[in-house]
Amino acid sequence: MEITVDDAVIDMIKKEGRDYRVCTACMGPALVPTTVKSPKDTDIRIKIGDNTLYISRVQAMYIDHVSIDMVYDAEEIDSCPAFYVRRNLN
């Protein structure tokens, strides 16, 4: 199975210069920085420039591409219990 990454996601990751992860969230697959949801050893890894896009093993069973509409903003992250453990409230 091959998972493609939309150009908009590639551009965002390169511009921000940090790793991202596709994980399971309240409304389905979520694309968040790894500072919000840490990668796991079982994740699929896709190199994007100097950074890595991690895709959870669970989400990899259901998606065939990563699109910009998967990006969760701060308000969505704050309202989803899936992110409460990793969220830095400082």
C-alpha distances in whole Angstrom, upper triangle without the diagonal:
4,7,10,13,16,19,22,20,20,23,24,23,24,28,28,27,25,22,20,18,16,18,19,22,25,24,20,17,20,19,22,24,23,27,27,24,23,20,19,19,15,14,11,13,13,17,19,22,24,22,19,16,15,13,14,12,13,12,9,9,11,10,8,11,14,17,20,21,20,22,25,28,31,33,29,29,32,32,29,30,26,28,31,31,30,32,34,37,40
4,6,10,13,16,18,16,16,20,21,19,21,24,25,24,23,20,18,16,15,17,19,22,25,23,20,17,18,18,21,22,22,26,25,23,22,19,19,19,16,14,10,12,11,14,15,19,21,19,16,14,14,12,14,13,15,13,9,11,12,10,7,8,11,14,18,19,18,20,23,27,29,31,28,28,31,31,29,30,26,27,31,30,29,30,33,36,38
4,7,10,13,15,13,13,17,17,16,18,21,22,21,20,17,15,13,12,14,16,19,22,20,17,14,15,14,17,19,19,23,22,20,20,17,18,18,16,13,10,10,9,12,13,17,19,17,14,11,11,9,12,12,13,11,8,10,10,7,5,5,7,11,14,16,14,16,19,23,26,27,25,24,28,28,25,27,23,24,28,28,26,27,30,33,35
4,7,9,12,10,10,14,15,14,16,19,20,20,19,17,15,14,13,16,18,20,23,21,18,15,15,14,17,18,19,23,23,21,21,19,20,20,18,15,12,12,9,12,12,15,18,16,14,11,12,11,14,15,16,13,11,13,13,9,6,4,6,9,12,14,13,16,19,22,25,27,24,24,28,28,26,28,25,25,29,29,27,28,30,33,35
4,6,8,7,7,10,11,11,13,15,16,16,16,14,12,12,11,15,17,19,22,20,17,14,14,11,14,16,17,20,20,19,20,18,19,20,19,15,13,12,9,11,9,13,15,14,12,9,11,11,14,16,17,14,12,15,14,11,9,6,5,7,9,12,11,13,16,19,22,24,22,22,26,26,24,26,23,23,27,27,25,25,28,30,32
4,5,5,7,9,10,11,13,14,16,17,17,16,14,14,13,17,19,20,22,20,18,15,14,12,15,17,19,22,21,21,22,20,23,24,23,19,16,15,12,13,11,14,17,15,14,12,14,14,17,19,20,16,15,18,16,13,11,7,6,5,7,10,11,12,16,18,22,24,22,22,26,26,25,27,25,24,28,29,26,26,29,31,32
4,5,5,6,9,10,11,12,14,15,16,16,15,16,16,19,22,23,25,23,21,18,17,14,16,17,20,22,22,22,23,22,24,26,25,21,19,17,14,13,11,12,16,15,15,13,16,17,20,22,23,20,19,22,20,16,15,11,10,8,9,12,13,14,17,19,22,25,23,23,27,28,27,29,27,26,30,31,28,28,29,31,33
4,5,5,6,9,10,10,12,14,15,15,13,15,15,18,21,21,23,21,19,17,15,12,14,15,18,20,20,21,22,21,24,26,25,21,20,18,15,15,12,14,16,15,15,13,16,17,20,23,23,20,19,22,21,17,16,12,10,7,6,10,11,11,14,16,19,21,20,21,24,25,24,27,25,24,27,28,26,25,27,29,30
4,5,5,6,9,10,11,12,12,11,10,11,11,15,18,18,21,19,17,14,12,9,11,12,15,17,17,17,18,18,20,22,22,18,16,15,12,12,9,12,14,12,12,10,13,13,16,19,20,17,17,20,18,15,14,10,7,6,5,9,9,9,12,14,17,20,18,18,22,23,22,24,22,21,24,25,22,22,24,26,27
4,6,5,6,9,10,10,11,11,10,13,13,17,20,21,24,22,20,17,15,12,13,13,15,18,19,19,19,18,21,22,22,18,16,14,10,10,6,8,11,10,10,9,13,14,18,20,22,18,18,21,20,17,15,12,10,9,9,13,13,12,16,17,20,23,22,21,25,26,25,27,25,23,27,27,24,24,25,28,29
4,6,5,6,9,10,12,12,12,15,16,20,22,23,25,24,23,19,17,14,15,14,17,19,20,20,21,20,24,25,25,21,20,17,14,13,9,10,12,11,13,12,16,17,21,24,25,22,21,25,24,20,19,15,13,11,10,14,14,13,16,17,20,23,22,22,25,27,26,29,26,25,28,28,25,25,26,28,28
4,6,5,6,8,9,10,10,13,14,17,20,20,23,21,20,17,15,11,11,11,14,16,16,17,19,18,22,24,24,20,19,17,14,13,10,11,13,11,12,11,15,16,19,23,23,20,21,24,23,20,19,15,12,11,9,12,12,10,13,13,16,19,18,18,21,23,23,25,23,21,24,25,22,21,22,24,25
4,6,5,6,6,7,7,11,13,16,19,20,23,22,20,17,14,11,11,9,12,14,15,15,16,15,19,21,21,17,16,14,12,10,7,8,9,7,8,8,12,14,17,20,22,19,19,23,22,19,19,15,12,12,11,14,13,11,14,15,17,20,19,18,21,24,23,25,22,20,23,24,20,20,21,23,24
4,6,5,7,9,11,14,16,20,23,24,26,26,24,21,18,14,14,13,14,16,18,19,19,18,21,23,23,20,19,15,13,11,7,6,8,7,10,11,14,17,20,23,25,22,22,26,25,22,21,18,15,15,14,17,17,15,17,18,20,23,23,22,25,27,26,28,26,24,27,27,23,23,23,26,26
4,6,8,11,12,16,18,21,24,24,27,26,25,22,19,15,15,13,15,16,18,20,20,20,24,25,26,23,22,19,16,14,11,10,11,10,13,14,17,19,23,26,27,24,25,28,27,24,23,20,17,16,14,17,17,15,17,17,18,22,22,21,24,26,26,28,26,24,26,27,23,22,23,25,25
4,6,9,10,14,16,19,22,22,25,24,23,20,17,14,12,10,12,13,15,16,17,18,21,23,24,21,21,18,16,14,11,11,11,10,12,12,15,18,21,24,26,23,24,27,27,24,24,20,17,16,14,17,16,13,15,14,16,19,19,18,21,23,23,25,23,21,23,23,20,19,19,21,21
4,7,10,13,16,19,23,23,26,26,25,21,18,15,13,10,12,13,15,16,16,16,20,21,23,20,19,16,14,12,9,9,7,7,10,11,14,17,20,24,25,23,23,27,27,24,24,21,18,18,16,19,18,16,17,17,18,22,22,20,23,26,25,27,24,22,24,24,20,20,20,22,22
4,7,10,14,16,20,20,23,23,22,19,16,12,10,7,8,9,12,13,12,13,16,18,20,17,17,14,13,11,10,10,8,6,8,9,11,15,17,21,22,20,21,25,25,22,22,20,16,17,16,18,16,14,15,16,16,20,20,18,20,23,22,23,21,18,21,20,17,17,17,20,20
4,7,11,13,17,18,21,21,20,16,14,10,9,6,6,8,11,10,10,9,13,15,16,13,13,10,10,9,9,10,9,5,5,6,8,11,13,17,19,17,17,21,21,19,20,17,14,15,15,17,15,13,14,16,17,20,19,17,20,22,21,22,19,17,19,19,15,16,17,20,21
4,7,10,13,14,18,18,16,13,10,7,6,4,5,8,9,9,9,9,12,14,15,12,12,10,10,11,10,12,12,8,7,5,6,9,11,14,16,14,15,18,18,16,17,14,11,12,12,14,11,10,11,13,14,18,16,14,17,19,18,19,16,14,17,17,14,15,16,19,21
4,6,10,11,15,15,13,10,8,6,6,6,6,9,9,7,8,7,10,12,12,9,10,9,10,12,12,15,15,11,8,6,4,6,7,11,12,10,11,15,15,13,15,13,10,12,12,14,10,10,11,14,15,18,15,13,17,18,16,17,13,12,16,16,13,14,17,20,22
4,7,9,13,13,10,6,5,4,7,9,9,12,11,9,10,9,11,14,13,9,10,10,11,14,14,17,18,14,11,8,6,5,6,9,10,7,9,12,12,10,12,11,8,10,11,12,8,9,10,13,15,17,15,13,17,17,15,16,13,13,16,17,15,16,19,21,24
4,6,10,11,8,6,5,7,8,10,10,13,10,8,9,9,10,13,12,9,11,13,14,17,17,21,21,17,14,11,9,7,5,9,8,6,9,12,11,11,14,13,11,13,14,14,10,11,11,14,15,17,14,12,15,16,12,13,9,10,14,14,13,14,18,20,23
4,7,8,6,5,6,9,10,13,13,15,12,10,12,12,13,16,14,12,14,16,18,21,21,24,24,21,18,15,12,10,8,10,8,7,10,12,11,11,15,15,13,15,15,14,11,12,11,15,16,16,13,12,15,14,10,11,8,10,13,14,14,15,19,21,24
4,6,5,6,6,9,10,13,14,15,12,10,13,14,15,19,18,16,17,19,20,23,23,26,26,22,20,17,15,13,11,14,11,10,14,15,14,14,17,17,15,15,15,13,10,11,9,12,13,13,9,9,11,10,7,8,6,8,11,13,13,13,17,19,22
4,6,8,9,12,13,16,17,18,14,14,17,18,19,22,21,19,21,23,24,26,26,29,29,26,23,20,18,16,15,17,14,13,17,17,15,16,19,19,17,17,17,14,12,13,10,13,14,13,9,9,11,9,6,8,7,9,12,14,15,15,19,20,23
4,7,8,11,13,17,18,20,16,15,19,19,21,24,22,20,21,23,23,26,25,29,29,26,23,20,19,16,15,17,15,13,16,16,14,14,17,17,15,15,15,12,10,11,10,13,14,13,9,11,13,11,9,11,10,12,15,18,18,18,21,22,25
4,6,10,12,16,17,19,16,14,17,17,18,21,19,17,18,20,20,23,23,26,27,24,21,17,16,13,12,14,11,9,12,13,10,10,14,14,12,13,14,11,8,11,10,14,16,16,12,12,15,14,11,13,11,13,16,18,18,18,22,23,27
4,7,10,13,14,17,14,12,15,14,16,18,17,14,14,16,16,19,19,23,24,20,17,14,12,10,9,12,10,7,10,11,9,8,12,11,9,10,11,10,6,9,9,13,15,16,12,12,16,15,12,14,11,13,16,18,17,18,21,23,26
4,6,10,11,13,11,10,13,13,15,18,17,14,15,16,16,18,18,21,21,18,16,12,11,10,10,13,12,9,12,14,13,11,14,12,9,10,10,9,5,6,6,10,12,13,10,9,13,13,11,13,10,11,14,16,14,15,18,20,23
4,7,9,12,10,9,12,12,15,18,17,13,14,14,13,15,14,17,18,14,12,9,9,9,10,14,14,11,13,16,14,12,14,12,8,9,8,8,5,4,6,9,12,14,11,10,14,15,13,15,13,12,16,17,15,15,17,20,22
4,6,8,6,7,9,11,14,17,17,14,15,14,15,16,15,17,17,14,12,10,10,11,12,15,15,13,15,18,17,16,18,15,12,12,11,11,8,6,6,8,10,12,11,9,12,14,12,14,12,10,13,14,11,11,14,16,18
4,5,6,7,8,10,13,16,17,14,15,14,14,15,13,15,15,11,10,9,10,12,13,17,18,16,17,21,20,18,20,17,14,14,13,14,12,9,9,10,11,14,13,11,14,16,15,16,14,11,14,14,11,11,12,15,17
4,5,5,5,6,10,13,15,12,14,13,14,14,14,16,15,11,10,9,8,11,12,15,16,15,17,20,20,19,21,19,16,17,16,17,14,12,12,14,14,17,16,13,15,18,16,16,14,11,14,13,9,11,12,15,17
4,6,6,9,13,16,18,15,17,16,17,17,17,18,17,13,13,13,12,15,15,19,19,19,20,23,24,22,24,22,19,20,18,19,16,14,13,13,12,16,15,12,14,17,15,16,14,10,12,11,7,8,9,12,13
4,7,10,13,16,18,15,18,17,18,19,19,21,19,16,15,13,13,14,14,17,18,17,19,22,22,21,23,21,18,18,17,17,14,12,10,11,10,13,12,8,10,13,12,12,10,7,9,9,6,6,8,11,13
4,7,9,13,14,12,15,15,16,18,18,20,19,16,14,12,10,11,10,14,14,14,16,19,19,18,21,19,16,18,17,18,14,13,12,13,13,15,14,10,13,15,12,12,9,7,10,9,6,8,11,14,16
4,7,10,12,10,13,13,15,16,17,19,18,14,12,11,9,11,10,13,15,15,16,19,20,19,21,20,18,20,19,20,17,15,15,17,16,19,17,14,16,18,16,15,12,10,12,11,8,10,12,16,18
4,7,8,7,9,9,12,14,15,18,16,13,10,9,6,8,8,10,13,13,14,17,18,17,19,18,16,19,19,20,17,16,16,19,19,21,19,16,19,21,18,18,14,13,16,14,11,14,16,20,21
4,5,5,9,10,14,16,18,20,19,16,13,12,8,9,7,9,11,13,13,16,18,18,20,19,18,21,22,23,19,19,19,22,22,24,22,19,22,23,20,19,15,15,17,15,13,17,19,22,24
4,6,9,10,13,15,18,20,19,16,13,13,10,11,9,10,13,14,14,16,19,19,20,21,20,23,24,25,22,22,22,25,26,28,26,23,25,27,23,22,19,19,21,18,17,20,22,26,27
4,7,9,13,16,18,21,21,18,14,13,9,9,7,6,10,11,11,13,16,16,17,18,18,21,23,24,20,21,22,25,26,28,25,23,26,26,23,22,18,19,21,19,18,21,24,27,29
4,6,10,13,15,18,18,15,11,9,6,5,5,5,9,9,9,11,14,14,15,15,14,18,19,20,17,18,19,22,23,25,23,20,24,24,21,21,17,17,20,19,17,20,22,26,28
4,7,10,13,16,16,14,10,8,6,5,6,7,10,10,8,11,13,12,12,13,12,16,18,20,17,18,20,23,24,27,24,22,26,26,23,24,20,20,23,22,20,23,25,28,30
4,7,9,12,13,10,6,6,5,7,9,10,14,13,11,14,16,14,14,13,13,16,18,20,17,18,20,22,24,27,24,22,26,27,24,25,21,21,24,23,20,22,24,28,29
4,6,10,11,9,6,5,6,8,11,13,16,14,12,16,17,14,13,12,11,14,16,18,16,17,19,22,24,27,25,23,27,28,26,27,23,22,26,25,22,24,26,29,30
4,6,7,6,5,6,9,11,15,16,19,18,16,19,20,18,17,15,13,16,17,20,18,18,21,23,25,28,26,24,28,30,28,29,25,24,27,26,23,25,26,29,30
4,6,5,5,7,10,13,16,19,21,19,17,21,21,18,17,14,13,14,15,18,17,16,19,21,23,26,25,23,27,29,27,28,25,24,27,27,23,24,25,28,29
4,5,8,10,13,16,20,22,25,22,21,25,25,22,21,18,16,17,17,21,20,19,22,23,25,28,27,26,29,31,30,31,28,26,29,29,25,26,27,30,30
4,7,10,13,17,20,22,25,23,22,26,27,24,23,20,18,19,19,23,21,20,22,23,24,28,27,25,28,31,29,31,28,25,28,27,24,24,25,28,28
4,7,10,13,16,19,21,20,19,23,23,21,20,18,15,17,17,20,18,17,19,20,21,25,24,22,25,27,26,27,24,22,25,24,20,21,22,25,25
4,6,10,13,15,18,16,15,19,20,18,17,15,13,15,16,19,16,15,18,19,21,24,23,21,24,26,24,25,22,20,23,22,19,20,21,25,26
4,7,10,13,15,13,12,16,17,14,14,12,10,12,13,15,13,13,15,17,19,22,20,18,22,23,21,22,19,18,21,21,18,19,21,24,25
4,7,9,12,10,10,14,15,13,14,13,11,14,15,16,13,14,15,18,19,22,20,18,21,22,20,20,17,16,20,19,16,18,20,24,25
4,6,8,7,6,10,11,10,11,10,9,12,14,15,12,13,15,18,20,22,19,18,21,22,19,19,16,16,19,19,17,19,22,25,27
4,5,5,6,9,10,10,13,13,12,15,17,17,14,15,16,19,20,22,19,17,20,21,17,17,14,14,18,17,16,18,21,24,27
4,6,5,7,9,10,12,14,14,17,19,20,16,18,19,22,24,25,22,20,24,24,20,20,16,17,21,20,19,21,25,28,30
4,5,6,7,9,12,14,14,17,19,19,15,17,18,21,23,24,20,19,22,22,18,18,14,16,19,19,19,21,24,27,30
4,5,5,6,9,10,10,13,16,15,12,14,15,19,21,22,18,18,21,20,17,18,14,16,19,19,19,21,24,27,29
4,5,6,7,9,10,13,16,17,14,16,18,22,24,25,22,21,24,24,21,21,18,19,23,22,21,23,27,29,32
4,6,8,11,13,16,19,19,16,19,20,24,26,27,23,23,26,25,22,22,19,21,24,24,24,26,29,32,35
4,7,9,11,14,17,16,13,17,18,22,24,25,21,21,25,24,20,21,18,20,24,24,24,25,29,31,34
4,6,7,10,13,13,11,14,17,20,23,24,21,21,24,23,21,22,19,21,24,25,24,25,28,31,33
4,7,10,14,14,13,16,19,22,25,26,23,23,27,26,24,25,22,24,27,28,26,28,31,33,36
4,6,10,11,10,13,16,19,23,24,21,21,25,25,23,25,22,22,26,27,25,26,29,31,33
4,7,8,7,10,13,16,19,21,18,18,22,22,20,22,19,20,23,24,22,23,25,28,30
4,5,6,8,12,14,18,19,17,18,21,21,20,23,20,20,24,25,23,23,25,27,30
4,5,6,9,11,15,17,15,16,19,20,19,22,20,19,23,24,22,21,24,25,27
4,5,8,10,14,15,13,14,18,17,17,20,18,18,21,24,22,21,24,25,27
4,6,10,13,14,11,12,16,16,14,17,15,15,19,20,19,18,21,23,25
4,6,10,12,10,10,14,14,13,16,15,14,17,19,17,16,18,20,22
4,7,8,6,6,10,11,10,13,12,11,14,16,14,13,16,17,19
4,6,5,6,9,10,11,14,14,12,14,17,15,13,15,15,17
4,6,5,6,9,10,13,13,11,12,15,13,10,12,12,14
4,5,5,6,9,12,13,11,12,16,15,12,14,13,15
4,5,5,6,10,11,10,11,15,14,12,15,15,18
4,5,5,8,8,6,8,11,10,8,11,12,15
4,6,8,9,7,7,11,11,8,10,10,13
4,7,9,8,9,12,13,11,14,13,17
4,5,6,7,11,12,11,14,14,18
4,5,5,8,10,10,13,14,18
4,6,7,9,10,13,15,18
4,6,6,6,10,11,15
4,6,5,9,9,13
4,6,8,10,13
4,6,9,12
4,6,9
4,6
4
